[in-house]
Amino acid sequence: MAERAKQILVSAEPNELKVAVLEQGRLSEIYVERKGTKPLAGNIYKGKVENVLPGMEAAFVDIGLEKNGFLYVEEVMVHEDPDKRPKKITQMLRSGQEIPVQIVKDPMGTKGARLTTQLSIPGRFLVYVPDGDGVGVSRRLPDEERQRLRNLCRELKVKKAGLIVRTAAEGVTKKELLGDLKFLEKMWQIVKGRDKSQAAPSLLYSEMEVSLKVIRDIFDDSFDRVLVDAQKEYDRIRSFLRKTSPKLVDRIELYQGSKPLMDTYDVNEEMKKALEKRVELPSGGYLVIENTEAMTIIDVNTGRYVGRSRLENTILKTNIEACKEVVRQLRLRDIGGIIVIDFIDMARPRNRREVLDTLGKELEKDRTKTYIVELSPLGLVEMTRQNVTEGLRGILTKTCPTCDGEGVILSEESMAIEIEQKLRRLAQTSPSDAFLVEVHPKVAAMLIGQGGAKLKELEQETGKYFSFEGLDTIPIDTFEMTAEGSREAIQRASLPVAEGDDVRLRIEEQHTYNPVDAIARIDGYVISIAGAGKMVGQDCKVHIDSVTRTCAYASVVEEEEDRPAEAKTRPEKEADVPKREGWEVRGEDRGRS
């Protein structure tokens, strides 16, 4: 079957609703809505002014969310003569005042929602602007169509409101526009009624959920179909279109494939790729996308693409490909704010103009408001893109608890030095003779040193006994002092096995210096197993022959085939060592503390 040019996929799961926009078979936009995390942009609230800040010419408004919304002076609408508009926020608002406001930008990070008092309610073809005036028409439409729609809207004779004609209105009749207008006027009356009857803070109007919102905003004749994988969502979308665009109802199809819809079209895989820094280009070049708090930086590289003729042509082709992929990534990731693109330097002014023209043409596909500022003297393209939501990265990810969003952590060497310094200070002040420290295995190796040399040196200098337990579950830049006391108590607590134990574990690798033997580990503690070099990857029972501070030596125990099944599985006596996933300790009680 031929690949559809443009289509929309809607997948409804119990806890998540996804809407994907595909162009030429490739994912270009993705919208994800989860329970409790619905986007708030477009919602109208009755808010209460908490405080007015003359120094910032802004106010904070309580709208019932975790953080107060931010209302800038330019977003405060006055109904009087614009020429007499007050210039200061203190002349427009006062603390305790109740006002209707609309969210124009979702809360992000530590910042509350961005608000406006210039309310608007979007419909299928029109945007209704209460207390506004005049008619605006989408610039994406041809000039003749814009004029036709403007004339039709004037014939509607709207009172005490302005109208904005949307791109989806192309080719519609006066009757269709009138039907949309009546719906929006009815909705505004409901909002006004709630405003009078409810106390602040309260929600007056909520935007549609993402599936209907995408259908309302972008679905038109340019799309081949909408594929929906849930009957309830399928019925809702068809019902909505019967009222607004009956001619498009037949393009809604119910997906009945055995494979999940989003997997069939590789949407989930593309979403994961959209979280990566590196993006490959068709010719072999690539982009590197770096997100910072203030801006997003996109670097263009030729990569393995070497071209076929001159260097300038190679660079031009890479930059042209980059223009198309950059815009796709902006839409897919919903990147907003300041964006700086570092294209590969070009010697010819004609080529630089071609790249800028290509970028501008590609941005025409983006419904979000964008603006190319300039090509800087350093060859950087600076642009802005309206920031409305946290984007795909904000929805699907959270800050790394290990690096706290820095992207780097202390190396094992740095961490070992820091721990050693703290242990030296502890040795001077603590009355205890011995200490048990849990660290990452790589850090433990650094602290112990080759053949235990560093550990011996530390103990000789401090006169104390230290035991380092390596745990893979502990981040490299973290350590924990788990016990202190006498040497005997710490020695018992630090060793996961004792001489004479029978232990069932998995053979991990051959011994580095003697391939006949093998290595296994218990929480980073090394068990050297004689004659097990050919058993890598297998689970087996071993007998602990001897134990040292840094490793134990063991031999394989042959299983008794004629032993009853019940006897094989029931340990004679459980050791008091905590059981870990993947291994089991059997032997005499060692009184580990």
Secondary structure by P-SEA (a helix, b strand, c coil): ccccccbbbbbbcccbbbbbbbccccccbbbbbcccccccccbbbbcccccccccccbbbbbccccbbbbbcccccccccccccccccccccccccbbbbbbbcccccccccbbbbcbbbbbcccbbbbcccbbbbbbccccaaaaaaaaaaaaaaccccbbbbbccccccccaaaaaaaaaaaaaaaaaaaaaaacccccccccccccaaaaaaaccccccccbbbbccaaaaaaaaaaaaaccccccccbbbbbcccccccccaaaaaaaaaaccccccccccbbbbbbcccbbbbbbbbccccccccaaaaaaaaaaaaaaaaaaaaaaaccccbbbbbccccccaaaaaaaaaaaaaaacccccccccccccccbbbbbccccccccccccccccccccccccccccaaaaaaaaaaaaaaaaacccccbbbbbccaaaaaaaacccaaaaaaaaaaacbbbbbbbbcccccccccccccccaaaaaaaacccccbbbbbbbbcccccccccccccccccbbbbbccccccccbbbbbbbccccccbbbbbbbbccccccccccccccccccccccccccccccccccc
